[in-house]
Amino acid sequence: MMTILAAGLCALVIGCGESGGSSTIDAAVEIDARADAPIDGGPSVFSVTGIVGTGAPATGSTVVLWVVSSGSPDYIYKFGQGTSTGAQFIASFSTVPPAAAINSYGLGVGIVAVLAPGTMIPADGMIDEMVLAGAGYTTEHAIIYKTATATDLSWSASFPVGYSCGRCVRASSGFDSFEVTSCATVEVDMTPMNACNWT
């Protein structure tokens, strides 16, 4: 996964080769991973309506990319989609993320991507990052999914169980972190190489 784009996605949410856990891709995660599983303790649909910033595609499909670093190798899992028109995008979920989209310690970090016009992307599942060329990403924000049995990282204790949104807190040294923020502030831009590096 070490293409230029992959390196950008790794910088976006993880330090590739580092991880918060040690399990493999198919390790058990204690969430209900059925396709029809309801959202934990929340409404039947979770939506994020955010900003499309300068330089990102103005219109196009919106997808959510979950970067999983607790196994080897790291991988990108597409789960969640929506649309983008003008200066706004929307992405929504009607179920919990699949187990394969969640790190083994029970935490998922989803990056919103607005795809370049004409981009074709397969159904939910692990994807080849090369199909994402020209996309805009949320480099300062993420959709956070926390399971009821999650083992908290240093920053994730303040996040509720289920879906929420996080804003990157830049560290002067070491790894960045996320803090809870309004989902209305989530912004897509075009600078994945300057992304939040939280683990």
N, C-alpha and C positions, 0 to 999 in steps of 0.2 A: 504493500500500500504506500510505498514511498515515492510516488510521483510528486510533481510540484503541487498539484491540487490536493493530494492526500496530505502532504506536509502542512498545507494551509489548514485543512480540516483538523489535523492533529493539534496544531497550535491553537485552533479555535477552542477546543475543549479539553485536550489532554496533552501531556508531554509524552509522545509516543515512546513506548518502551517502559514507561512508568505505569504503575497501576495502584488502585486502592484495594485490590483483592488479588486472589491467585487462582481463581477457578477458570475452567475452560468455557467455551461458547455454550455448551449444553448443560452447564452446571445448574443445579436446582436453585430457583429463586422463589421465595415464598409469596407469590401472588397468584391470583386466579388468572391464568393466561388463556382461558377460553376466548374465542373470538367474540362471544356475546356477553362477556363478563361486564357487570355494571361498574361504573366509576366509583371508587372507594369513598363512601361517606359524603358524596357530593351530588350535584345535579346530574341529570341523565346525559347532558352534553356539556363539554368544556370547550370554550372558544377563546381564541386570542385574536384580537383585532389590533394591528399595530401599524407602524409607519414604514413606508418604503423611502429610504433616503437617497441622496444624490449619488448617481452612478450605478445604482441597481436597476435591473430591468423594470420598466414602468408597468408592464402588464405581463401576465404569464401564470403558469401553474405555481402554486405554493406547496411545498412538501416540508416535512419535519424529519430531520436526520439525527438519529440517536447514535452517538459514538461510544462504543463499548470497549473499555480498556482493561477490564478485569480478567480477561483471558489472553491467550496468545494464539494467533496474532490479534491485534486490535482490528475492529471492523466497524463499518457504517451500516446501520439498519434503518431503512425508510419505513416510517409508520406515521400516518397523519397527513392530511392534505387540505388544500383550499384554493383560493384564488387571489389574484392581485390586480388591482385596477388603479391607475394613477398613483396617488401618494399613499395608498393604504392596502394592506393585505389582511386576509383572514384565514385562520387554520382552526380546525375543530376536531374533537375526539368524542366518540360516543361509547368507547370501551377503554379499559385499562390497556397499557402497552403490553405487547407479547413479552414473555420471559426473555426472549433473545434480544430485546431492546434495552434490557435493564442490566446494570452491573451486578455482579454476584453479591455485593453488600447491600443491594436493595434500593439503589438510587439510579435514576435515569436523568440524563441531561440531553435535551433535544434542541438542536439548532434549526431555526427556520431558514429555508432557502427559497428564494423566488427564482425560478428557472428561466433561462433565456428563451425567447420565443422559438417555437419549433422543437424544443427539447422533448424527447420521448423517454419516459422513465418507466420501469416495470412496476408491477404491483408490489405491495408491501413485502419487505424482506431485505436480506443483505444485498447491497448493490456495489457495482464497480464505480468508483468515484469519477472515472473518466467521463461518465455521462453527464456530469454536473458542470462541465466547462461553461463559463460565462454567467454562472448563477451569482446572485447576491446572497449574503449570509448575515445572520445576527451575530456580530462579533462581540458586542457588549452585553448581550442578553441571551437568556436561554429559557426554555420551558423545562421545569423541574418536575419529575415524578418521583414521589417517595412512597415506598411500601410501608405497611404497618409494622414490619419486622426489620426495617432498615437499620444497619449499623452506621451511625452518623460519622461523617467526616468532620473536620474541625469547624466547618462553616454551616453544615446542613441541619443542625439541631433546631434552628429557628424556622425551618420550613415545615409546613403542615403535611400530614399524610395525604396522598393523592396529588393532583395537579396544582401547580402554582407557577409563578414566573420569577426569574432571578436576574439581578443586574450585577455585572462584573465589578469586583473590588480589586483594583490593581495593587499588587504588593511591591514594595521597594526592593525586596529580595525574596527569593523562594517562589512559591506558587501563588497565583491569584486565587480568589474565592468568589462566591456569589452571596448576595443578600436579597431578601424578599423585596419585590417591587411590584407595582401595578402592571398588569399585563398590557395596559393601554400605552405604556412607554416603550414596548419592545420595538426595535428598529432594525431593518435590514439595510446593509450597505455593501460595499464591494472590497473590503480590506481583510480577507481571511488570514493573511500572514501577520496581522497585528491583533490577533484574537485573544480571548481570555484563556489562559493556560492554568487550569485549576488543579491538575494533579500530575 
